[in-house]
Amino acid sequence: MRLDINLASRPYEDARQFWLRWGSALFALSMVTLLLLYFTVSGLLIAQQDRRLISERHKQIAQRDAERAKAQGTLNLPQNRAMRDRSQFLNDLFERKAFSWTKVFEELERVMPARLHVVSIRPDTTDNNELIISLTVAGESRDRALELVRKMESSRHFQRTQIKSETTQTGTASGDNVLFEISASYIPDVATSGRGGAP
């Protein structure tokens, strides 16, 4: 029987293997910590720049609002009312002239599904000068109207398209079983809106 006894005052330790294992782990952990610190500091700096930019934009907006209120106050003076009314009339006239029926019908023809047709169409403007198109369409099924809404939403000229009302009809000779009221914001082409169209 053989026994291996180590009689050395300091038992042998493989320090090289120890430092290779734990040193590599410590190095990797240090690198991860440095990366996290870098991303944290970068995020803080970017957030500070964003806050500064937002603050500047808020100041600019407040300045524009003050200028607008001052200009509105000047326009509301009794001696300027005639000029204001004439200016408003001309602006409304230019907006109506910029609306092109031809372009609207071309775009509707492009997105209109088969067996669905326009019964009536009416443009209107909101207080924010947003152009709203209200149209009544008739067809044989509700699926056609939903398809039209989807196609209008995918168009760059229509936004926030929605069905306002739906009416079922019976006994129509044309086969139009359903009548829909659809509303959408209309965005004309910038390049062609200045030329206008047929009123």
VMD Tcl script that draws the C-alpha trace (Angstrom):
set ca {
  {0.00 0.00 0.00}
  {1.37 3.40 -1.08}
  {0.48 6.78 0.53}
  {1.38 10.12 -1.07}
  {2.22 12.51 1.76}
  {3.24 16.13 1.12}
  {5.66 17.17 3.86}
  {6.28 20.69 2.43}
  {5.60 23.62 4.76}
  {3.66 25.36 1.93}
  {1.40 22.99 -0.04}
  {1.64 23.33 -3.80}
  {-0.99 25.56 -5.43}
  {-1.45 26.04 -9.14}
  {-1.58 29.85 -8.99}
  {-1.24 30.21 -12.76}
  {-4.41 28.19 -13.37}
  {-6.22 30.16 -10.65}
  {-5.35 33.55 -12.18}
  {-6.17 32.35 -15.67}
  {-9.67 31.36 -14.60}
  {-10.58 34.11 -12.20}
  {-8.55 36.80 -13.95}
  {-10.41 36.21 -17.21}
  {-13.75 36.36 -15.38}
  {-12.74 39.58 -13.60}
  {-11.54 41.12 -16.87}
  {-14.81 40.24 -18.65}
  {-16.81 41.63 -15.72}
  {-14.76 44.84 -15.77}
  {-15.34 45.26 -19.50}
  {-19.10 44.78 -19.09}
  {-19.11 47.32 -16.24}
  {-17.19 49.83 -18.36}
  {-19.61 49.33 -21.27}
  {-22.60 49.83 -18.99}
  {-21.03 52.99 -17.56}
  {-20.34 54.26 -21.09}
  {-23.92 53.67 -22.25}
  {-25.31 55.21 -19.05}
  {-23.20 58.37 -19.40}
  {-23.98 58.59 -23.14}
  {-27.70 58.23 -22.43}
  {-27.56 60.95 -19.78}
  {-25.73 63.32 -22.15}
  {-28.19 62.63 -24.99}
  {-31.15 63.11 -22.62}
  {-29.67 66.42 -21.46}
  {-29.29 67.58 -25.08}
  {-32.88 66.50 -25.82}
  {-34.17 68.41 -22.78}
  {-32.25 71.50 -23.89}
  {-33.64 71.19 -27.43}
  {-37.21 70.70 -26.16}
  {-36.82 73.75 -23.91}
  {-35.64 75.83 -26.87}
  {-38.57 74.63 -28.98}
  {-41.01 75.51 -26.19}
  {-39.52 79.00 -26.01}
  {-39.82 79.38 -29.79}
  {-43.44 78.20 -29.70}
  {-44.25 80.64 -26.88}
  {-42.57 83.43 -28.84}
  {-44.57 82.58 -31.98}
  {-47.78 82.42 -29.95}
  {-47.05 85.85 -28.47}
  {-46.35 87.27 -31.96}
  {-49.55 85.71 -33.27}
  {-51.59 87.11 -30.37}
  {-50.07 90.55 -30.96}
  {-50.84 90.37 -34.70}
  {-54.38 89.16 -33.95}
  {-54.83 92.06 -31.55}
  {-53.68 94.48 -34.24}
  {-56.10 92.96 -36.75}
  {-58.96 93.21 -34.27}
  {-58.57 96.98 -33.91}
  {-61.60 98.86 -35.28}
  {-59.57 100.61 -37.99}
  {-58.21 97.25 -39.24}
  {-61.44 95.21 -39.30}
  {-62.16 95.89 -42.96}
  {-58.65 94.76 -43.92}
  {-58.98 91.67 -41.71}
  {-62.30 90.67 -43.27}
  {-60.93 91.16 -46.76}
  {-57.81 89.16 -45.90}
  {-59.94 86.33 -44.48}
  {-62.12 86.35 -47.59}
  {-59.07 86.15 -49.88}
  {-57.49 83.38 -47.80}
  {-60.70 81.35 -47.97}
  {-60.86 81.97 -51.70}
  {-57.26 80.78 -52.17}
  {-57.95 77.65 -50.12}
  {-61.02 76.82 -52.19}
  {-59.06 77.44 -55.38}
  {-56.27 75.17 -54.19}
  {-58.77 72.33 -53.84}
  {-58.76 70.31 -57.06}
  {-61.85 68.21 -57.75}
  {-59.95 66.50 -60.56}
  {-57.19 65.31 -58.22}
  {-59.70 64.10 -55.62}
  {-61.66 62.10 -58.19}
  {-58.45 60.66 -59.66}
  {-57.35 59.50 -56.21}
  {-60.80 58.10 -55.39}
  {-60.89 56.27 -58.71}
  {-57.53 54.73 -57.85}
  {-58.66 53.42 -54.43}
  {-62.34 52.65 -55.18}
  {-63.10 48.90 -55.08}
  {-65.27 47.24 -57.71}
  {-69.07 47.34 -57.25}
  {-68.84 50.42 -55.03}
  {-69.56 53.95 -56.23}
  {-69.72 57.51 -54.91}
  {-73.20 58.93 -54.38}
  {-72.11 62.33 -53.06}
  {-68.94 64.12 -51.98}
  {-68.52 67.28 -49.93}
  {-65.30 69.09 -48.92}
  {-65.16 71.06 -45.69}
  {-62.49 72.80 -43.61}
  {-61.97 72.68 -39.85}
  {-60.95 75.57 -37.59}
  {-57.33 74.48 -38.10}
  {-57.70 74.79 -41.91}
  {-57.67 71.02 -42.27}
  {-59.51 69.79 -45.35}
  {-62.11 67.11 -44.60}
  {-63.74 65.05 -47.34}
  {-67.17 63.64 -46.52}
  {-68.41 61.15 -49.06}
  {-71.39 58.86 -49.37}
  {-70.76 55.57 -51.14}
  {-73.14 52.77 -52.04}
  {-72.43 49.13 -52.72}
  {-73.56 45.56 -52.40}
  {-71.75 44.67 -49.17}
  {-70.04 46.12 -46.11}
  {-66.76 44.44 -47.08}
  {-66.42 46.79 -50.06}
  {-66.65 49.85 -47.81}
  {-64.08 48.39 -45.41}
  {-61.78 47.72 -48.35}
  {-62.21 51.35 -49.47}
  {-61.32 52.60 -45.98}
  {-58.18 50.42 -45.96}
  {-57.12 51.66 -49.40}
  {-57.76 55.29 -48.46}
  {-55.64 54.86 -45.33}
  {-52.78 53.47 -47.42}
  {-52.99 56.47 -49.77}
  {-50.77 59.47 -49.07}
  {-53.69 61.83 -49.76}
  {-56.13 60.52 -47.13}
  {-55.69 60.24 -43.37}
  {-57.90 59.26 -40.42}
  {-60.45 57.62 -42.70}
  {-63.48 56.28 -40.87}
  {-67.02 55.11 -41.52}
  {-69.40 57.58 -39.89}
  {-72.66 55.76 -40.57}
  {-74.05 52.73 -42.33}
  {-77.56 52.35 -43.75}
  {-79.03 49.13 -45.13}
  {-81.30 49.46 -48.18}
  {-83.65 46.85 -49.59}
  {-85.36 46.53 -52.95}
  {-82.99 48.78 -54.91}
  {-82.79 48.10 -58.65}
  {-79.07 48.91 -58.81}
  {-78.17 46.29 -56.20}
  {-76.83 48.89 -53.74}
  {-77.78 47.17 -50.50}
  {-75.68 49.35 -48.17}
  {-75.07 53.11 -47.97}
  {-72.01 54.43 -46.12}
  {-70.97 57.87 -44.89}
  {-67.15 58.06 -44.90}
  {-65.02 60.91 -43.57}
  {-61.29 61.50 -44.17}
  {-58.70 64.23 -43.98}
  {-57.49 65.13 -47.46}
  {-53.90 66.19 -48.15}
  {-53.44 67.69 -51.63}
  {-50.19 67.53 -53.57}
  {-47.94 70.41 -52.58}
  {-46.59 70.71 -56.12}
  {-50.03 70.97 -57.72}
  {-52.08 72.65 -54.99}
  {-50.73 76.07 -55.89}
  {-52.15 75.75 -59.40}
  {-55.59 74.92 -58.16}
  {-58.31 73.14 -60.02}
  {-61.90 73.31 -60.99}
  {-64.02 74.69 -58.15}
}
mol new
graphics top color blue
foreach p $ca { graphics top sphere $p radius 0.5 }
foreach p [lrange $ca 0 end-1] q [lrange $ca 1 end] { graphics top cylinder $p $q radius 0.2 }
display resetview
